[in-house]
């Protein structure tokens, strides 16, 4: 069996080529992913509030998730 071309950290998704150092800090990538998640949730909530009825379930869930993630 041949070696894989690359490896991926199961915690943060960081990838590195086989044979190279995989040294990294998961915190950096996880903080970036958190920001991306919050931005996506905000966009979903804003779109839903703009184009559907008030208090639409998707907007409500998105806003609740934003509050939960923001509290971390």
N, C-alpha and C positions, 0 to 999 in steps of 0.2 A: 504494500500500500504506500502511495506517495504522500509526502507532507502537504498540508494545505498551503494555498498561496497566501492567505492572510488569516488573522485571528480577530475575534471581536470580544470585547469585555461584555459579559452578560449583565452587568449593572448599569453601565452608562452608554454602551454602544461604541466606545472608542475602538478603532481598528488599527492594526499594524501588520506589516508584511512579515511573513514567516522568516525567522532568522534574525530579525531586528528586535530591539528592546520594546517591550510593550508597556514600559514604565509610564504612568500617567496618574492624574489626580481625578477620580470620578466626580468629586465635588464641582469642579469647573464645568464639566459637561452637564451635570444634573441641574445646576443653577441656570445654565443656558436653556435647557429643555423646559424648566419650570417657566421661564420668561416666555418662551414660545407657546407653551400651553395656555398661559394666562392671556396672551394676545389673541390666540385662536378662539378661546372661550368668549372673550370680549367681542370679537368680530361676529361670532354666532349670535350672541345675545343682542347686539345692536341691530343686526340684519333682521332677526326675528321680531324685535320690537318695532322696527320700521315697517315691515311688510306683512305682519299678521295682526291678529287681535291682541289687545292688551292682556298681560299675564298669560301669554301662551306658554304651555308646559315646557317647551324647549328653552325658551328664554328664562323661565323660572329655574330650571335645572342648571342652565349655564351660569346664571347669577349665583346660585347656591354653591356651585363648584368653585367659582372665582373667589367667593368668600372663604371657603374651606382651604383652598390652596394659598390664598393670600395670608391666612392666619398662621401658616407654617413658618 
